[in-house]
Amino acid sequence: MPRFYARRRLSVAAAATALISSVALFNAPTASAALPTPVSGATARSYLASLTVATEDRTGYNRDLFPHWITQSGTCNTREVVLKRDGTNVQQDSSCAATSGSWYSPYDGATWSAASDLDIDHLVPLAEAWDSGADSWTTSRRQSFANDLTRPQLIAVTDNVNQAKGDQDPATWMPSRTAYRCTYVRAWVQVKYYYGLSVDSAEKSALTNHLASC
């Protein structure tokens, strides 16, 4: 059963309110992230076999070289679009900020009722992309990568889980929920294949091992 959380830093009064809210959440539909469906395991294995294996190089990396959370429509930026897509009963204010809703984080099985507890994860991190080929891209292509709503590249997850992942690849980090790992590696390979990014040897080995059971 997924774990349910209120905001982590609470006063005594707020904690009581949060407890009541969390009880209500047990009776509500569970939110489920709507990451675009990745390619099949067989297709991912085929894609992985075609990826270039190369040593990573982070020389010159700067997160600002990947313009992210750009305006998608009206007042809605990429973060707010993903929060709306991945949540249940999401309400937004006039600036498109999510004011209420329920979000399930498939990485760790937690469900949240405050958008502030969610990060939008770049499934293939920006630094990882830089290391594996994005250093030669135009700024426009890096912007497209950082705001890609079509490929399985952006997903709302628990903020501290995303921060713990950082810029790691599947050789050193995988979602704690084993049930999600097949989806995760299929998505990882699809994104790298679409953007023509390389993999390093440890990363390819980890992906090969995980995909073997997908």
C-alpha positions as CSV (number, residue, x, y, z in Angstrom):
1,M,0.0,0.0,0.0
2,P,1.4,3.5,-0.9
3,R,2.4,5.6,2.0
4,F,0.6,8.9,2.6
5,Y,2.2,12.1,3.9
6,A,1.3,15.6,4.9
7,R,3.9,18.4,4.8
8,R,7.0,17.3,6.8
9,R,7.5,20.3,9.0
10,L,4.4,21.0,10.9
11,S,3.2,22.8,14.0
12,V,1.2,20.7,16.5
13,A,-2.1,22.3,15.3
14,A,-1.1,21.8,11.7
15,A,-0.1,18.2,12.4
16,A,-3.6,17.5,13.7
17,T,-5.2,19.0,10.6
18,A,-2.8,17.1,8.4
19,L,-3.7,13.8,10.2
20,I,-7.4,14.4,9.5
21,S,-6.5,15.2,5.8
22,S,-4.4,12.0,5.5
23,V,-7.2,9.9,6.8
24,A,-9.4,11.4,4.1
25,L,-6.8,10.5,1.5
26,F,-7.0,6.8,2.4
27,N,-10.6,6.9,1.1
28,A,-9.8,8.9,-2.0
29,P,-8.7,7.5,-5.4
30,T,-4.9,7.0,-5.5
31,A,-3.2,9.4,-7.9
32,S,-1.1,7.7,-10.6
33,A,1.7,9.5,-12.5
34,A,0.9,9.7,-16.2
35,L,4.4,9.4,-17.6
36,P,4.1,8.8,-21.4
37,T,4.3,5.0,-21.8
38,P,7.8,4.0,-22.6
39,V,8.7,1.6,-25.4
40,S,8.5,-2.2,-24.7
41,G,11.3,-4.1,-23.1
42,A,12.2,-5.7,-26.4
43,T,12.3,-2.4,-28.2
44,A,14.4,-0.9,-25.3
45,R,16.9,-3.8,-25.6
46,S,17.2,-3.2,-29.3
47,Y,17.7,0.6,-28.8
48,L,20.3,-0.1,-26.1
49,A,22.3,-2.3,-28.4
50,S,22.6,0.6,-30.9
51,L,23.7,3.2,-28.4
52,T,27.3,4.4,-28.5
53,V,29.4,3.4,-25.5
54,A,31.6,6.3,-24.5
55,T,33.3,7.8,-21.4
56,E,31.4,10.7,-19.9
57,D,32.8,14.2,-19.8
58,R,31.2,16.9,-17.7
59,T,33.6,19.7,-18.8
60,G,31.7,23.0,-19.1
61,Y,28.4,21.8,-17.7
62,N,26.1,24.4,-16.3
63,R,22.4,23.8,-15.6
64,D,21.5,27.2,-17.0
65,L,22.6,25.9,-20.4
66,F,19.3,23.9,-20.4
67,P,16.5,26.5,-20.2
68,H,13.8,24.7,-18.3
69,W,10.2,25.2,-17.0
70,I,9.5,27.3,-20.0
71,T,5.9,28.6,-20.7
72,Q,3.9,25.9,-22.4
73,S,0.6,27.8,-22.8
74,G,-1.0,30.9,-21.2
75,T,0.5,31.2,-17.7
76,C,1.4,27.5,-17.4
77,N,5.0,26.5,-17.4
78,T,6.4,22.9,-17.9
79,R,6.4,22.2,-14.1
80,E,2.7,23.1,-13.7
81,V,1.7,21.1,-16.8
82,V,3.4,18.0,-15.4
83,L,1.9,18.5,-12.0
84,K,-1.6,18.7,-13.6
85,R,-0.9,15.7,-15.8
86,D,0.5,13.5,-13.0
87,G,-2.0,14.4,-10.3
88,T,-5.5,13.6,-9.4
89,N,-8.2,16.3,-8.8
90,V,-5.6,19.0,-9.3
91,Q,-6.8,22.6,-8.9
92,Q,-4.9,25.5,-10.2
93,D,-5.1,29.2,-9.6
94,S,-5.1,32.0,-12.2
95,S,-1.3,31.8,-12.5
96,C,-1.6,28.1,-13.2
97,A,0.0,27.1,-9.8
98,A,-1.4,23.9,-8.4
99,T,-3.3,24.7,-5.2
100,S,-4.6,21.3,-4.3
101,G,-4.7,17.7,-5.5
102,S,-3.1,14.3,-4.9
103,W,0.1,13.0,-6.4
104,Y,1.5,9.5,-6.3
105,S,5.3,9.2,-6.6
106,P,6.1,5.9,-8.4
107,Y,9.7,6.0,-7.4
108,D,9.0,5.4,-3.7
109,G,5.2,4.8,-3.4
110,A,4.4,7.9,-1.5
111,T,1.3,10.0,-2.0
112,W,1.3,13.8,-1.4
113,S,-1.4,16.4,-1.1
114,A,0.8,19.5,-1.5
115,A,2.6,20.4,-4.8
116,S,5.5,21.8,-2.8
117,D,6.4,18.2,-1.8
118,L,6.9,17.3,-5.5
119,D,9.9,17.8,-7.8
120,I,9.6,17.3,-11.5
121,D,12.4,14.8,-12.3
122,H,14.3,14.9,-15.5
123,L,14.4,11.1,-15.8
124,V,17.6,11.4,-17.8
125,P,19.2,14.2,-15.7
126,L,20.5,17.3,-17.4
127,A,24.0,16.8,-16.3
128,E,23.9,13.2,-17.5
129,A,22.7,14.4,-20.9
130,W,25.5,16.9,-21.0
131,D,28.0,14.1,-20.2
132,S,26.7,11.9,-23.0
133,G,26.4,14.3,-25.9
134,A,24.3,17.3,-25.1
135,D,27.4,19.5,-24.7
136,S,27.4,19.7,-28.5
137,W,23.8,20.7,-28.9
138,T,22.3,24.0,-29.6
139,T,20.6,25.9,-26.7
140,S,17.3,25.3,-28.5
141,R,17.7,21.5,-28.5
142,R,18.8,21.5,-24.8
143,Q,15.6,23.5,-24.1
144,S,13.5,20.9,-25.9
145,F,15.2,18.2,-23.9
146,A,14.6,19.9,-20.6
147,N,10.9,20.5,-21.3
148,D,10.0,17.3,-23.2
149,L,6.4,16.4,-22.6
150,T,6.3,13.9,-25.4
151,R,8.9,11.4,-24.4
152,P,8.9,9.7,-20.9
153,Q,11.4,12.3,-19.6
154,L,9.5,14.3,-17.0
155,I,7.7,13.0,-14.0
156,A,6.4,14.3,-10.7
157,V,8.1,12.5,-7.7
158,T,8.8,13.0,-4.0
159,D,11.2,16.0,-3.8
160,N,13.8,14.5,-1.5
161,V,13.9,11.3,-3.6
162,N,14.6,13.3,-6.7
163,Q,17.3,15.2,-4.8
164,A,18.9,11.9,-3.6
165,K,18.9,10.7,-7.2
166,G,20.7,13.9,-8.4
167,D,22.5,13.3,-11.6
168,Q,23.1,9.5,-11.2
169,D,22.4,7.0,-13.9
170,P,21.0,3.5,-13.4
171,A,24.5,2.1,-12.5
172,T,24.3,3.9,-9.2
173,W,20.7,4.8,-8.6
174,M,17.3,3.1,-9.2
175,P,13.8,3.7,-7.8
176,S,13.3,2.0,-4.4
177,R,10.1,0.6,-5.7
178,T,11.3,-2.5,-7.6
179,A,7.9,-2.7,-9.4
180,Y,8.8,0.5,-11.2
181,R,12.3,-0.3,-12.3
182,C,11.4,-1.9,-15.6
183,T,9.4,1.2,-16.6
184,Y,12.3,3.4,-15.5
185,V,15.0,1.7,-17.6
186,R,12.7,1.4,-20.6
187,A,12.1,5.1,-20.4
188,W,15.8,5.9,-19.8
189,V,16.8,4.0,-22.9
190,Q,14.0,5.5,-25.0
191,V,15.1,9.0,-24.1
192,K,18.8,8.4,-24.7
193,Y,18.0,6.7,-28.1
194,Y,15.7,9.5,-29.3
195,Y,18.2,12.2,-28.5
196,G,21.3,10.2,-29.7
197,L,23.0,10.2,-26.4
198,S,25.7,7.8,-25.4
199,V,26.0,5.4,-22.4
200,D,29.1,4.6,-20.4
201,S,30.1,1.0,-19.8
202,A,28.7,0.7,-16.3
203,E,25.5,2.3,-17.3
204,K,25.0,-0.1,-20.2
205,S,25.7,-3.1,-18.0
206,A,23.2,-2.0,-15.4
207,L,20.6,-1.3,-18.1
208,T,21.2,-4.6,-19.8
209,N,20.7,-6.4,-16.5
210,H,17.5,-4.6,-15.6
211,L,16.1,-5.0,-19.1
212,A,16.7,-8.7,-19.2
213,S,13.6,-9.2,-17.0
214,C,11.4,-6.6,-18.7
